[in-house]
Amino acid sequence: MSAIVEFYWRPGCGFCSALRSGLARTDLTVKEVNIWEDPEAAARVRAVANGNEVVPTVFVGDKSLVNPSVAEVLAAANS
């Protein structure tokens, strides 16, 4: 069984839309978090992205992926 994927995004982000579309075609369980509505989520993203709010950022267990491809998320979720 694959892990839950936490997908951190913000409105207007084309990279987020592209990743969301790709993830929708998988069997992964994805929890979406809008960093503009959740200051703690924004801080979590900054902590793994050199102080920047780079989205999409994905967390799978203890792994963090900044602007990943669908293949990278699948590999992290299934490892």
C-alpha positions in Angstrom: 0.0 0.0 0.0 1.3 3.4 -0.8 1.6 6.3 1.6 -0.6 9.3 1.8 0.7 12.2 -0.3 0.4 15.7 1.1 0.3 18.1 -1.8 1.0 21.7 -0.9 -0.2 24.3 -3.5 -1.4 27.8 -4.0 -4.1 29.3 -6.4 -2.8 30.4 -9.8 0.1 28.0 -9.8 0.4 26.3 -13.2 2.9 23.8 -12.0 0.5 22.9 -9.2 -2.3 22.4 -11.7 -0.2 20.2 -13.9 0.9 18.0 -11.0 -2.7 17.8 -9.7 -3.9 16.6 -13.1 -1.1 14.0 -13.2 -1.8 12.8 -9.7 -5.5 12.5 -10.4 -4.6 9.7 -12.9 -2.9 7.6 -10.2 -4.4 5.5 -7.3 -2.6 7.6 -4.7 -4.4 9.1 -1.8 -3.7 12.9 -2.0 -4.4 15.4 0.7 -4.2 19.0 -0.7 -3.1 21.9 1.4 -3.4 25.5 0.1 -0.4 27.4 1.6 -2.2 30.7 1.2 -4.9 29.6 3.7 -2.6 27.8 6.1 0.4 29.7 7.6 1.8 26.6 9.2 1.7 24.8 5.8 3.6 27.8 4.2 6.2 27.6 6.9 6.6 23.8 6.3 7.2 24.5 2.6 9.8 27.2 3.4 11.6 24.8 5.7 12.3 22.4 2.9 12.6 24.9 0.0 15.5 27.1 1.2 13.2 29.7 2.8 11.0 30.0 -0.3 7.4 29.2 -0.8 8.0 26.9 -3.8 4.9 25.0 -4.9 4.1 22.4 -5.6 5.8 20.8 -2.7 4.9 17.3 -1.8 5.5 15.4 1.5 5.3 11.6 1.6 6.1 10.3 5.1 9.4 11.9 6.0 10.3 12.7 2.4 9.9 16.1 0.9 9.8 16.8 -2.9 10.0 20.4 -4.2 8.3 20.8 -7.6 8.3 17.1 -8.3 7.1 15.1 -11.3 4.3 12.6 -11.0 6.9 9.8 -11.4 9.0 11.2 -8.5 5.8 11.3 -6.3 4.9 7.7 -7.3 8.4 6.5 -6.5 8.4 8.2 -3.1 4.9 6.9 -2.3 5.8 3.3 -3.3 9.2 3.1 -1.6 
